[in-house]
Structures are given as C-alpha cells and as structure tokens.
Amino acid sequence: MGVKYNILIVGTGKIGAFFDTPQCDKILTHAHAFSSLENFNFIGFVDSRINKAKEAASLWKSRFFWSLEDAFKHNRIDVVCITVSTKSHFEVLKRLANFPIKLAFIEKPFTNNLSHAMEIKELFGKKNIQILVNYSRRFVSEFEYLKNKIIKSKLKEDIEPQEVLLDSLAKKREMEDGFSEKKLEVPLLKKILHLRERFKKH
C-alpha cells in the first residue's frame, strides 16, 4: 500500500464537506475525495464555526477540532486541505507555516492579491512546505489553445486581434463538438487580452 498520509481539512463549507455524502456515487467534496483514497488517512475538520465542524465530522465519520493547535497537538498531520473563504486564505496559510506539514492543498484563488501570494510562497519555501492550488481549469482545452496562441505571438504587437482569436476559437469548438459557442469565450478572451496589455508595459 505504501506511505499513508494524514490529512486535515480546514473549513467545512459545501466544497469541503457538504456538496455530497459518503453514499453518493460522484465525488464532489474534498472530504469524500480524501476518504476514498487508500493512501490518505482522513483525520478530520477544523472550523471556527464549531457546530459546522461537528456536523461535518459526524457526516464523514471523522473528528472535529477547535483549532489548528488542537488538531496538531495529538496528531501527525502531513497534508492540510484549505477550503475556507478566500479572504481567510492568507491568515490560515501564515499560521500553517508554524506546523511541520508536507503540503498545503488550497482551493482557488490562492490569495486575495499578488503580494500575499508572494509572501506565502517565500515563507513556505523557507519551511520546505509544498503548495498545490486546486485549479483544474488550467487543463481545459480552450485555455491551452489560447495560451499557445499567445505564446506563439510572444505577447508582442503582432498578436491577432480579438475578433480573429474569437473566430479561431469558435472554429476549433465547431470542429471538435459540432457547434460553435463563440459568446462563451468572450469574457475569458477579454481577460487574457487585458493581461497581454499589462505584460507589454513591462
């Protein structure tokens, strides 16, 4: 079976504990995912809302803890999964740096701003703690397609105008799926083009 890692979930919202139950066929929560993996030993939950922590622990047949300190006092914890609100990510991560964990697995977005993200990256680097952000959308084929188009342009003035990129995306979707939903890519493309303008200024 190999090494078994002890995991703690911080935060008992829907994605952490309540989108599904142990009886569900589909895995929709972190509690369900980690409970289903043989290489993980799911310890339990920490939440400032102690009633929610108790409810989650009862649902997933695990334990609840009053605080991070309480959880670490009697357990060796290797991985901490963070599912609290985004505004709390930075403070929770800073506190976690005081404990001997191997990995922090955190829901997107990583932090509220870039300066906080860089501070955590530096802090965890010094402590040799790995960080993994749960952002599986980076593997969506349209994202990869746009990324490659922009990389090929080297973020210079010769990048195709927005309309051309939208048309190429629409054609790609039409070839792959038999239909075109051009309007769905507009918000994403606008963000990417906005980032491109920022890159060009530096």
C-alpha positions in Angstrom: 0.0 0.0 0.0 2.9 2.3 0.6 3.1 5.5 2.6 -0.2 6.7 4.2 -0.5 10.5 4.6 -2.6 12.1 7.4 -4.8 14.9 6.1 -6.8 17.6 7.9 -9.5 19.8 6.2 -9.7 23.4 7.3 -13.2 24.8 6.5 -16.5 23.0 6.4 -18.4 24.7 3.6 -20.0 22.9 0.7 -16.8 22.1 -1.2 -15.1 20.9 1.9 -17.8 18.7 3.3 -21.5 19.2 2.2 -21.8 19.0 -1.5 -22.2 15.2 -1.2 -22.4 12.4 1.3 -20.4 9.2 1.7 -23.3 7.3 -0.1 -23.0 9.5 -3.3 -21.6 7.8 -6.4 -20.0 11.1 -7.5 -17.2 12.6 -5.5 -17.9 16.4 -5.1 -16.2 17.3 -1.8 -12.7 17.2 -0.5 -13.9 15.1 2.4 -15.3 12.5 0.0 -12.2 12.5 -2.1 -9.7 12.0 0.7 -11.9 9.5 2.4 -11.9 7.4 -0.8 -8.1 7.3 -1.3 -6.2 4.5 0.3 -3.0 6.4 0.6 -4.7 9.1 2.8 -5.8 8.8 6.4 -8.5 11.5 6.8 -8.1 12.9 10.3 -11.0 15.4 10.5 -12.0 19.1 10.3 -11.1 22.4 11.8 -13.6 25.3 11.6 -14.2 28.4 13.7 -17.9 27.5 13.4 -17.7 24.6 15.8 -21.2 23.4 15.1 -20.4 23.1 11.4 -17.2 21.2 12.2 -19.2 18.8 14.4 -21.8 18.3 11.7 -19.1 17.6 9.1 -17.2 15.2 11.4 -20.5 13.3 12.1 -21.3 13.1 8.3 -17.8 11.8 7.4 -17.2 9.7 10.5 -14.1 11.7 11.5 -13.2 14.1 14.2 -13.5 17.9 14.7 -11.0 20.2 16.3 -11.4 23.6 17.9 -8.3 25.0 16.3 -5.2 24.1 14.3 -3.3 23.9 17.5 -5.8 21.4 18.9 -5.5 19.3 15.7 -1.8 19.2 15.7 -1.4 18.6 19.4 -2.3 14.9 19.2 -1.9 14.1 15.5 0.9 13.9 12.9 -0.6 15.8 10.0 1.1 15.7 6.6 -1.4 17.5 4.4 -3.8 20.3 5.1 -6.6 21.0 2.7 -7.8 24.6 3.0 -11.4 25.3 2.0 -12.2 28.4 4.0 -13.3 31.7 2.3 -10.7 33.3 0.1 -10.3 36.3 2.4 -9.1 33.9 5.1 -6.6 32.0 3.0 -3.6 34.3 3.8 -4.0 34.2 7.6 -4.6 30.4 7.6 -1.6 29.8 5.5 0.6 32.0 7.7 -0.5 30.1 10.7 0.1 26.7 9.0 3.7 27.7 8.4 4.3 27.1 12.1 3.5 23.4 11.8 5.5 20.6 10.3 3.4 19.8 7.3 4.5 18.5 3.9 1.8 20.0 1.7 -0.9 22.7 1.7 -3.7 21.9 -0.7 -5.7 25.0 -1.2 -8.9 26.0 -3.0 -8.7 28.7 -5.7 -8.0 31.5 -5.7 -4.7 31.1 -3.8 -4.9 34.5 -2.1 -6.7 37.8 -2.5 -3.7 39.6 -4.1 -0.3 39.0 -5.5 1.7 40.4 -2.6 0.1 37.9 -0.2 0.7 35.1 -2.7 4.4 36.0 -3.0 4.8 36.3 0.8 3.3 32.8 1.3 5.4 31.4 -1.5 8.6 32.7 0.2 7.6 31.7 3.7 6.6 28.1 2.6 9.8 27.9 0.5 11.9 28.5 3.7 9.9 25.9 5.6 10.1 23.4 2.7 6.3 23.1 2.5 4.8 22.4 -0.9 1.8 24.3 -2.1 -0.8 23.0 -4.5 -3.7 25.2 -5.7 -6.8 23.3 -6.8 -7.3 24.9 -10.2 -8.1 22.1 -12.6 -9.5 24.6 -15.1 -5.9 25.2 -16.3 -6.2 21.9 -18.1 -9.3 23.0 -20.1 -8.5 22.6 -23.8 -9.7 26.2 -24.7 -7.3 27.6 -22.1 -4.4 25.6 -23.5 -5.4 26.7 -27.0 -5.4 30.4 -26.1 -2.2 30.1 -24.1 -0.4 28.5 -27.1 -1.7 31.2 -29.4 -0.4 33.9 -27.1 3.0 32.2 -26.5 3.5 32.0 -30.3 2.8 35.7 -30.6 5.4 36.3 -27.8 3.0 38.9 -26.4 4.0 41.4 -29.0 2.0 43.7 -31.2 1.7 41.0 -33.9 -0.9 39.1 -31.8 -4.1 38.5 -33.7 -6.8 41.0 -32.9 -9.7 39.9 -30.6 -12.1 39.1 -33.4 -9.6 36.8 -35.1 -8.9 34.9 -31.9 -12.6 34.5 -31.2 -13.2 33.2 -34.7 -10.4 30.7 -34.4 -11.7 29.5 -31.0 -15.2 29.2 -32.5 -13.9 27.2 -35.4 -12.0 24.9 -33.0 -15.1 24.3 -30.9 -17.2 23.7 -34.0 -14.7 21.2 -35.4 -14.4 19.3 -32.1 -18.0 19.5 -30.9 -20.1 20.2 -34.0 -21.3 23.6 -32.8 -19.9 27.0 -32.0 -20.4 28.9 -28.8 -18.4 32.0 -29.6 -20.0 34.1 -26.9 -18.8 31.8 -24.2 -15.2 32.6 -24.9 -15.6 36.4 -24.9 -15.1 37.1 -21.1 -12.1 34.7 -21.0 -10.5 36.3 -24.0 -11.0 39.8 -22.7 -9.2 38.9 -19.5 -6.3 37.3 -21.5 -6.0 40.3 -23.8 -6.1 42.6 -20.8 -3.2 40.7 -19.3 -1.4 40.9 -22.5 -1.6 44.7 -22.4 -0.2 44.6 -18.9 2.7 42.4 -20.0 3.6 44.7 -22.9 4.0 47.6 -20.5 6.8 45.9 -18.6 
